[in-house]
Amino acid sequence: MQLNELPEQMQGFMGQADTNGDGALSVDELKTGREKLHAERMAKLDTNGDGMTPTSAKSRSKSSRKRARAKLAPRQVEAPRQLPW
């Protein structure tokens, strides 16, 4: 995949992940970039340096996932009622 094929908002991260500078991303570059981004985010959440994220951050994340799943879940539709005649 070439970097210029990606949406503009993704090109910044992907550009950093392109460690050999060839303008394309290998699977290894994507994995390494994702791991680096994850480590950076965890470091921001780990405010006391114990390697764990605060409970409130976990709760917010869990709540966000729950809301997202609810939006994507198919809506339950009642079966049409039969008319009495």
C-alpha positions as CSV (number, residue, x, y, z in Angstrom):
1,M,0.0,0.0,0.0
2,Q,1.4,3.4,-0.9
3,L,1.1,6.3,1.6
4,N,-0.5,8.6,-1.0
5,E,-3.3,6.1,-1.3
6,L,-4.4,6.6,2.3
7,P,-6.8,9.3,3.6
8,E,-4.9,12.5,4.5
9,Q,-5.6,12.1,8.3
10,M,-3.9,8.7,8.2
11,Q,-0.8,9.7,6.3
12,G,0.9,11.3,9.3
13,F,1.0,8.1,11.4
14,M,1.7,5.9,8.4
15,G,4.5,8.2,7.3
16,Q,6.1,7.7,10.7
17,A,5.5,3.9,10.5
18,D,7.4,3.9,7.1
19,T,10.7,3.3,8.7
20,N,12.7,2.6,5.5
21,G,11.2,5.7,3.8
22,D,10.2,3.9,0.6
23,G,6.7,5.3,0.6
24,A,5.1,1.9,1.1
25,L,4.1,0.1,4.3
26,S,5.1,-3.5,4.9
27,V,3.3,-5.7,7.4
28,D,6.3,-5.5,9.8
29,E,6.2,-1.7,9.6
30,L,2.5,-1.6,10.4
31,K,2.9,-3.9,13.3
32,T,5.8,-1.9,14.7
33,G,4.0,1.4,14.2
34,R,0.9,0.1,15.9
35,E,2.9,-1.2,18.9
36,K,4.7,2.1,19.2
37,L,1.4,4.0,19.1
38,H,-0.1,1.7,21.7
39,A,2.9,2.1,24.0
40,E,2.6,5.9,23.7
41,R,-1.1,5.9,24.5
42,M,-0.6,3.6,27.5
43,A,2.2,5.8,28.8
44,K,-0.2,8.8,28.7
45,L,-2.8,6.8,30.6
46,D,-0.4,5.3,33.1
47,T,-0.2,8.4,35.3
48,N,1.6,6.8,38.3
49,G,4.0,4.6,36.3
50,D,2.8,1.3,37.7
51,G,2.2,-0.2,34.2
52,M,-1.6,-0.2,34.7
53,T,-4.2,2.3,33.5
54,P,-6.5,4.0,35.9
55,T,-9.9,2.3,36.5
56,S,-11.6,5.5,35.2
57,A,-9.8,5.2,31.9
58,K,-10.8,1.5,31.6
59,S,-14.4,2.4,32.4
60,R,-14.5,5.1,29.9
61,S,-13.0,2.8,27.2
62,K,-15.4,0.0,28.1
63,S,-18.4,2.4,28.0
64,S,-17.3,3.8,24.7
65,R,-17.1,0.3,23.2
66,K,-20.5,-0.6,24.6
67,R,-22.1,2.6,23.1
68,A,-20.4,1.8,19.7
69,R,-21.7,-1.8,19.8
70,A,-25.2,-0.6,20.6
71,K,-25.1,1.8,17.6
72,L,-24.0,-1.0,15.3
73,A,-26.4,-3.7,16.7
74,P,-29.4,-4.4,14.5
75,R,-32.5,-2.8,15.9
76,Q,-35.2,-5.1,17.3
77,V,-38.4,-4.6,15.4
78,E,-41.7,-5.9,16.7
79,A,-43.6,-8.3,14.5
80,P,-46.7,-6.6,13.0
81,R,-49.8,-7.4,15.0
82,Q,-52.5,-9.3,13.3
83,L,-55.8,-7.5,13.0
84,P,-58.7,-9.1,14.8
85,W,-60.9,-9.5,11.7
